[in-house]
């Protein structure tokens, strides 16, 4: 039955300077990433939320450090089980904080496993062993009179046009990832060390350079770390002095005109320092002076925005203020961004604060880039630890003759599986997770993100009663 009731809605206008709460719509897939961001700080009202970036970059950086396709496969199976049984596990693990933590990050774990498998194929690392999917591109053709007793001392040169009597390179690159022949090389660690270090630096500085060397310059690869050092010292790394003359080595250059472009970048970076240092304090000083003059001009009890009998929206605000017990004549209605109350302003304080931020940002540009080398360090440590574990454990059983060797291998395999899951997957995974977290919190979002807000929590009697019951218990 419809009832017509005539009454006016009572609305109270409350003046407050408190920032409004922040509401971010999430689902079961993005809630885990949003929780990571909120652990650093809830986004302020209308501040950009870095969560969409986390969905891709966070598992990718984890995969770079945890790059093993075998370990990633184990993590993928665990995450897939949590996702498939999520309706059952949501009730079964209630009250278990550790399991709830893993369960809440099941989709994060799933993406981390996918990127770990991808990075594992890039590194050609599967339980510390390489897979020969496409066949090695190193083709060694030896002459008949070659001393086969010296085969272990054979050095493979990637240049097929080298002055040798045998061909050692097929002439085409490996289709995807690292050639499996590096697993047998004595300089494997040196090669993978340089590869992962360069990969980490490129990711860290987001270098958009991409290039392909031809066959004749296959062995010509400049050192990217030395290139960065020479860049900051305005030195041309391709120039060497021989007998008092400058000799140019194009093998030490990434691209033509590299030295000129680097100098321009460094000079522009130096010129940005005074801009960062003086611009904000001078703008704040001008704004302070403008407000002071503006406030001195419009003083008294007359509304400057409603003159000559013309009404405005500000008159309505005065009427509302008067209905709340405030006199409209005591309110000076100007634009919302103008505060007539004299604020404390010290140019020296603002300048010192900006100086600190400038120095911090300048040093951060170098230290934050170097911090991405943790991608190289953890990736190399994970791969070497996995290889040492495999070699130390399986070498004992494989060196024994059957049937004793087969019996020993049964127990060795079980021990290897437990250590692999417990140390290499859980502990190393947790370490890579924490380092990826640090790279996002400090190196990534500290450039633009403050996180000084608070979450919007709707009023709920049910929630109040639940909290009261928990407090009584």
C-alpha positions in Angstrom: 0.0 0.0 0.0 1.4 3.4 -1.0 1.4 6.1 1.6 2.0 9.7 0.7 3.9 11.6 3.3 4.9 15.2 3.0 8.1 16.1 4.8 11.3 17.7 3.9 14.6 15.9 3.9 16.9 17.1 6.7 20.4 17.6 5.4 23.2 19.0 7.6 26.2 20.5 5.9 29.3 19.9 7.8 32.4 21.9 7.0 35.5 19.7 7.3 39.1 19.6 5.9 39.4 15.8 6.3 40.3 14.0 3.1 37.6 11.6 1.8 38.2 7.9 2.0 39.4 5.8 -1.0 37.4 3.0 -2.6 39.0 0.6 -5.0 36.8 -2.0 -6.7 38.6 -5.4 -6.6 37.7 -9.0 -7.3 39.2 -12.3 -6.1 41.9 -12.0 -8.8 43.1 -8.4 -8.1 42.4 -8.4 -4.3 45.8 -10.0 -3.5 47.7 -7.3 -5.5 45.7 -4.5 -3.9 46.5 -5.9 -0.5 50.2 -5.7 -1.3 49.8 -2.0 -2.3 47.7 -1.3 0.8 50.5 -2.8 3.0 52.7 0.1 1.8 49.9 2.6 2.1 46.3 3.0 1.0 46.0 5.2 -2.1 45.0 8.8 -1.3 41.8 10.1 -2.6 42.0 10.4 -6.4 45.6 9.2 -6.3 46.7 6.8 -9.0 46.5 3.2 -7.9 49.6 1.2 -8.9 47.7 -2.2 -8.5 47.1 -2.6 -12.3 50.9 -2.3 -12.9 51.6 -4.9 -10.2 49.5 -7.5 -12.0 52.2 -7.8 -14.7 55.4 -6.4 -13.2 55.4 -8.1 -9.8 55.2 -11.7 -11.1 57.6 -10.9 -13.9 60.4 -9.6 -11.6 59.7 -12.6 -9.4 60.2 -14.9 -12.4 63.5 -13.2 -13.3 64.8 -14.1 -9.9 63.1 -17.5 -9.6 63.9 -18.5 -13.2 63.6 -22.3 -13.1 60.9 -24.0 -15.2 60.9 -27.1 -13.0 60.5 -25.2 -9.7 57.9 -23.0 -11.5 56.0 -26.0 -12.5 55.8 -27.2 -8.9 54.5 -23.8 -7.8 52.0 -23.8 -10.7 50.5 -27.1 -9.5 50.2 -25.8 -6.0 48.5 -22.6 -7.1 46.2 -24.5 -9.5 45.1 -26.7 -6.6 44.3 -23.7 -4.4 42.3 -22.1 -7.2 40.4 -25.2 -8.1 39.5 -26.0 -4.5 38.9 -22.4 -3.4 35.3 -22.8 -2.4 36.2 -25.8 -0.1 39.4 -24.4 1.2 37.9 -21.0 2.1 35.9 -22.7 4.8 38.4 -25.4 5.7 41.3 -23.1 6.5 39.3 -20.5 8.4 41.2 -19.4 11.5 44.6 -20.7 10.2 46.5 -17.4 9.5 49.4 -19.0 7.5 47.1 -20.9 5.2 44.8 -17.9 4.8 47.9 -15.9 3.7 48.8 -18.4 1.0 45.2 -18.9 0.0 44.7 -15.1 -0.4 47.7 -14.9 -2.7 46.8 -18.0 -4.8 46.3 -15.9 -8.0 49.6 -14.1 -7.3 51.3 -17.4 -6.9 49.8 -18.7 -10.1 51.1 -15.7 -12.1 54.5 -15.9 -10.4 54.7 -19.6 -11.4 53.8 -18.8 -15.0 56.5 -16.1 -15.3 59.0 -18.4 -13.5 58.4 -21.1 -16.2 58.8 -18.5 -18.9 62.1 -17.2 -17.4 63.2 -20.8 -16.9 62.9 -21.5 -20.6 64.8 -18.2 -21.3 67.6 -19.4 -19.1 67.1 -23.0 -20.3 67.0 -24.1 -16.7 64.9 -27.1 -15.7 65.8 -28.4 -12.2 69.3 -27.0 -12.9 69.5 -28.9 -16.2 69.2 -27.7 -19.7 66.7 -29.1 -22.2 67.7 -29.7 -25.8 64.4 -28.9 -27.5 65.6 -27.3 -30.7 69.1 -28.9 -30.9 72.3 -27.1 -30.2 73.4 -24.5 -32.8 77.0 -25.3 -32.2 78.1 -27.7 -34.9 81.7 -29.1 -34.6 83.2 -30.7 -37.8 86.7 -32.0 -37.1 89.3 -33.1 -39.6 90.3 -36.7 -39.7 93.7 -36.1 -38.3 92.4 -34.1 -35.3 93.8 -35.4 -31.9 90.7 -36.6 -30.2 92.5 -36.9 -26.9 92.5 -33.0 -26.9 88.7 -32.7 -27.4 88.2 -31.4 -23.9 90.5 -28.4 -24.7 88.5 -27.4 -27.7 87.4 -23.8 -27.6 84.2 -22.9 -29.5 84.4 -19.6 -31.3 81.0 -18.1 -32.3 82.5 -16.5 -35.5 82.1 -19.0 -38.3 84.5 -17.0 -40.4 87.4 -17.5 -38.0 90.7 -18.7 -39.4 90.3 -22.3 -38.4 90.3 -25.6 -40.3 87.0 -26.8 -38.9 83.5 -25.2 -38.7 82.2 -24.8 -35.2 79.0 -22.7 -35.6 75.9 -23.4 -37.6 75.4 -19.7 -38.5 71.9 -19.3 -37.0 71.0 -18.3 -33.4 69.2 -20.5 -31.0 65.4 -20.1 -31.5 64.5 -19.3 -27.8 66.6 -18.9 -24.7 70.1 -20.1 -24.0 71.8 -22.8 -26.1 72.0 -26.1 -24.1 75.7 -26.5 -25.0 76.5 -23.9 -22.4 75.7 -26.6 -19.8 78.8 -28.4 -20.8 81.1 -25.3 -21.0 83.7 -24.7 -18.4 82.9 -21.0 -18.5 79.2 -21.5 -18.0 79.1 -19.4 -14.8 80.9 -16.6 -16.4 78.6 -16.6 -19.4 75.3 -16.8 -17.3 76.7 -14.2 -14.9 77.2 -11.7 -17.6 73.9 -12.5 -19.3 71.8 -12.1 -16.2 73.6 -9.0 -15.1 73.0 -7.2 -18.4 69.4 -8.4 -18.3 68.9 -7.0 -14.9 70.4 -3.6 -15.7 68.3 -3.4 -18.9 65.1 -4.1 -16.9 66.1 -1.7 -14.2 66.6 1.3 -16.4 63.9 0.3 -18.8 66.3 0.6 -21.7 64.4 0.5 -25.0 67.4 -0.3 -27.1 67.1 -3.5 -29.2 69.6 -4.7 -31.8 70.9 -7.7 -33.6 74.5 -8.5 -34.4 75.4 -10.1 -37.7 77.6 -13.2 -38.1 80.8 -11.4 -38.6 80.4 -9.5 -35.3 78.9 -12.3 -33.3 81.7 -12.1 -30.8 81.6 -8.3 -30.6 79.6 -7.4 -27.5 80.2 -4.2 -25.4 80.1 -4.4 -21.7 76.9 -2.5 -20.6 78.2 -1.8 -17.1 81.3 -0.1 -18.5 79.2 1.8 -20.9 77.1 3.2 -18.1 80.2 4.2 -16.1 81.8 5.9 -19.2 78.5 7.7 -19.8 78.5 9.4 -16.4 82.2 10.4 -16.8 81.6 11.7 -20.3 84.1 9.3 -21.7 84.0 7.5 -25.1 84.6 3.9 -24.3 85.3 3.1 -27.9 88.4 5.4 -28.0 91.8 4.0 -27.0 95.1 5.8 -27.2 97.8 3.8 -29.0 101.2 5.3 -29.6 99.8 8.8 -28.9 97.0 8.3 -31.5 93.3 7.8 -30.9 92.0 4.4 -32.1 88.3 3.7 -32.5 86.9 0.3 -31.7 83.4 0.0 -33.1 83.1 -3.3 -31.2 82.8 -1.3 -28.0 79.8 0.8 -29.2 76.1 -0.1 -28.9 75.1 2.2 -31.8 76.5 4.9 -34.1 76.8 8.3 -32.4 76.5 6.8 -29.0 79.0 9.1 -27.3 77.2 12.3 -28.5 73.8 11.1 -27.4 75.1 10.1 -24.0 76.7 13.5 -23.4 73.3 15.2 -24.3 71.5 13.0 -21.8 74.0 13.7 -19.0 74.0 17.4 -19.6 70.2 17.5 -19.7 70.1 15.5 -16.4 72.5 18.0 -14.8 70.4 21.0 -16.0 67.3 19.4 -14.4 68.8 19.7 -10.9 68.4 23.5 -10.5 64.9 23.2 -12.1 63.9 20.6 -9.4 65.6 22.7 -6.7 64.2 26.1 -7.3 60.9 25.7 -9.2 58.7 24.5 -6.4 59.9 26.9 -3.7 59.5 29.9 -6.0 56.0 28.8 -7.1 55.0 28.4 -3.4 56.4 31.9 -2.7 54.5 33.4 -5.5 51.3 31.7 -4.4 51.8 32.9 -0.8 52.3 36.5 -2.0 49.2 36.3 -4.2 47.1 35.0 -1.4 48.3 37.8 0.9 47.4 40.5 -1.6 44.1 38.9 -2.4 43.1 38.6 1.2 44.1 42.2 2.0 42.0 43.4 -0.9 38.8 41.6 0.2 38.4 42.4 3.9 35.3 43.4 5.8 31.9 42.0 6.0 30.7 42.4 2.4 30.3 39.5 0.0 32.5 40.5 -3.0 31.0 37.8 -5.2 27.4 39.1 -4.9 27.3 42.8 -5.7 24.8 45.1 -7.5 22.0 42.9 -6.2 23.0 39.9 -8.1 22.7 36.6 -6.3 25.2 33.7 -6.7 25.7 30.2 -5.4 27.8 31.7 -2.6 24.6 33.4 -1.3 23.0 29.9 -1.0 26.0 28.7 1.0 25.6 31.7 3.3 22.0 30.8 3.8 22.9 27.3 4.7 25.6 28.5 7.1 23.1 30.8 8.7 20.6 27.9 9.2 23.3 26.1 11.1 23.7 29.0 13.5 26.5 30.9 11.7 26.2 34.5 10.6 26.5 34.9 6.9 28.1 38.3 7.4 31.0 36.7 9.3 31.8 34.4 6.3 33.9 35.6 3.5 32.9 33.5 0.5 35.7 33.3 -2.1 36.8 30.6 -4.4 37.4 27.2 -2.8 41.1 27.2 -3.5 41.7 30.6 -1.7 42.3 30.5 2.0 42.2 33.9 3.5 43.5 32.9 6.9 47.1 33.8 7.2 49.2 30.6 6.9 52.6 30.1 8.3 55.1 30.2 5.4 58.8 30.2 5.6 60.7 30.3 2.3 63.8 28.8 4.0 61.9 25.8 5.3 60.4 25.1 1.9 63.8 25.5 0.2 65.5 23.1 2.6 62.8 20.5 2.2 63.0 20.7 -1.6 66.8 20.5 -1.4 66.5 17.2 0.6 64.0 15.8 -1.9 66.2 16.8 -4.8 69.3 15.1 -3.3 67.3 12.1 -2.5 65.9 11.8 -6.0 69.3 12.4 -7.6 71.0 9.7 -5.5 68.0 7.4 -6.0 68.4 7.5 -9.8 71.7 5.8 -9.3 71.1 3.6 -6.3 67.7 2.4 -7.5 69.1 1.4 -10.8 71.9 -0.5 -9.1 69.3 -2.1 -6.8 67.9 -4.0 -9.7 71.1 -6.0 -9.8 69.4 -8.1 -7.1 67.6 -9.7 -10.0 70.9 -11.0 -11.3 72.2 -12.0 -7.9 69.2 -14.0 -6.8 68.8 -15.6 -10.2 72.4 -16.7 -10.2 72.3 -17.9 -6.6 69.1 -19.9 -7.2 70.5 -21.6 -10.3 73.8 -22.5 -8.7 72.2 -23.7 -5.5 69.9 -26.0 -7.5 72.8 -27.3 -9.5 75.0 -28.0 -6.4 72.1 -29.8 -4.8 71.6 -32.0 -7.8 75.3 -32.8 -8.2 76.0 -33.5 -4.6 73.0 -35.9 -4.1 72.6 -37.7 -7.4 76.3 -38.2 -7.9 76.4 -40.6 -5.1 73.7 -42.9 -6.4 74.7 -42.7 -10.1 78.3 -43.7 -9.3 77.1 -47.0 -7.6 76.5 -50.2 -9.5 73.1 -51.8 -9.5 71.2 -53.1 -7.6 72.7 -51.2 -4.7 72.7 -48.0 -6.8 69.0 -48.3 -7.6 68.2 -48.9 -4.0 70.2 -45.8 -2.8 68.7 -43.7 -5.6 65.2 -44.3 -4.2 66.1 -42.6 -0.9 68.2 -39.9 -2.6 65.4 -38.9 -4.9 63.0 -38.6 -1.9 65.5 -36.5 0.0 66.2 -34.4 -3.1 62.4 -33.8 -3.6 61.9 -32.7 0.0 64.9 -30.3 0.0 63.8 -29.0 -3.4 60.3 -28.1 -2.2 61.3 -27.0 1.2 64.4 -24.9 0.4 64.4 -24.1 -3.3 60.7 -23.6 -3.8 59.4 -22.3 -0.4 62.4 -20.5 1.1 63.9 -19.2 -2.2 60.4 -18.3 -3.4 59.8 -16.3 -0.3 63.1 -14.5 -0.7 62.4 -13.7 -4.4 58.9 -12.5 -3.3 60.4 -10.1 -0.7 62.9 -8.7 -3.1 60.2 -8.2 -5.8 58.2 -6.4 -3.1 61.1 -4.1 -2.2 61.7 -3.2 -5.9 58.0 -2.2 -6.2 57.7 -0.4 -3.0 61.0 1.5 -3.1 62.4 1.6 -6.6 59.1 1.8 -8.5 56.3 3.5 -6.7 58.3 5.8 -4.5 58.7 8.0 -7.6 55.0 8.9 -7.8 53.0 7.2 -5.0 52.4 8.6 -1.4 49.7 6.2 -0.1 48.5 8.5 2.7 44.8 7.6 2.3 42.4 5.3 4.2 39.9 2.8 3.0 36.2 3.4 2.6 34.4 1.1 5.0 30.6 1.2 4.7 28.5 1.4 7.8 27.3 -2.1 8.8 25.4 -3.3 11.9 26.5 -6.8 11.1 30.1 -5.9 11.2 29.7 -4.0 14.5 28.0 -7.1 16.0 30.7 -9.4 14.7 33.5 -7.2 16.2 31.6 -7.1 19.5 31.4 -10.9 19.6 35.1 -11.2 18.9 35.9 -8.7 21.6 33.9 -10.7 24.1 35.7 -13.9 23.2 
